[in-house]
Amino acid sequence: MNYNIVVIISIVICAIISMLISYYGVLLLLDESSGLFKMAQLIVAIVSMTTFYAPIKHILLKYMNVDESEGESEE
């Protein structure tokens, strides 16, 4: 499998996880009609995206047996 496809798959998985965490995590603290709801949701989504992206990519690279240098050599 191509390195770029693994990166795209990890971004999609990470975005879905971040969307769920940000919505339900902020919903525990704020009401959905609150003015700060979307701002807090955006901040939590950014933090969770940056937190989960690298481990998910690393796991997928190991599972799919893709070498990281493979993606760099194509450019």
Contacts in CASP RR format, 6 or more apart in sequence:
PFRMAT RR
TARGET T0000
AUTHOR 0000-0000-0000
METHOD contacts of the structure
MODEL  1
MNYNIVVIISIVICAIISMLISYYGVLLLLDESSGLFKMAQLIVAIVSMT
TFYAPIKHILLKYMNVDESEGESEE
1 64 0 8 1.000
1 66 0 8 1.000
2 66 0 8 1.000
2 70 0 8 1.000
2 71 0 8 1.000
3 61 0 8 1.000
3 66 0 8 1.000
3 67 0 8 1.000
3 68 0 8 1.000
3 70 0 8 1.000
3 71 0 8 1.000
3 74 0 8 1.000
4 71 0 8 1.000
4 74 0 8 1.000
6 57 0 8 1.000
6 60 0 8 1.000
6 61 0 8 1.000
6 64 0 8 1.000
6 66 0 8 1.000
7 57 0 8 1.000
9 60 0 8 1.000
10 53 0 8 1.000
10 56 0 8 1.000
10 57 0 8 1.000
10 60 0 8 1.000
11 53 0 8 1.000
13 56 0 8 1.000
14 49 0 8 1.000
14 52 0 8 1.000
14 53 0 8 1.000
14 56 0 8 1.000
15 49 0 8 1.000
17 48 0 8 1.000
17 52 0 8 1.000
18 44 0 8 1.000
18 45 0 8 1.000
18 48 0 8 1.000
18 49 0 8 1.000
18 52 0 8 1.000
19 45 0 8 1.000
21 44 0 8 1.000
21 45 0 8 1.000
21 48 0 8 1.000
22 41 0 8 1.000
22 42 0 8 1.000
22 44 0 8 1.000
22 45 0 8 1.000
22 48 0 8 1.000
23 41 0 8 1.000
25 44 0 8 1.000
26 37 0 8 1.000
26 40 0 8 1.000
26 41 0 8 1.000
26 44 0 8 1.000
29 40 0 8 1.000
30 36 0 8 1.000
30 37 0 8 1.000
30 40 0 8 1.000
31 37 0 8 1.000
60 66 0 8 1.000
61 68 0 8 1.000
END
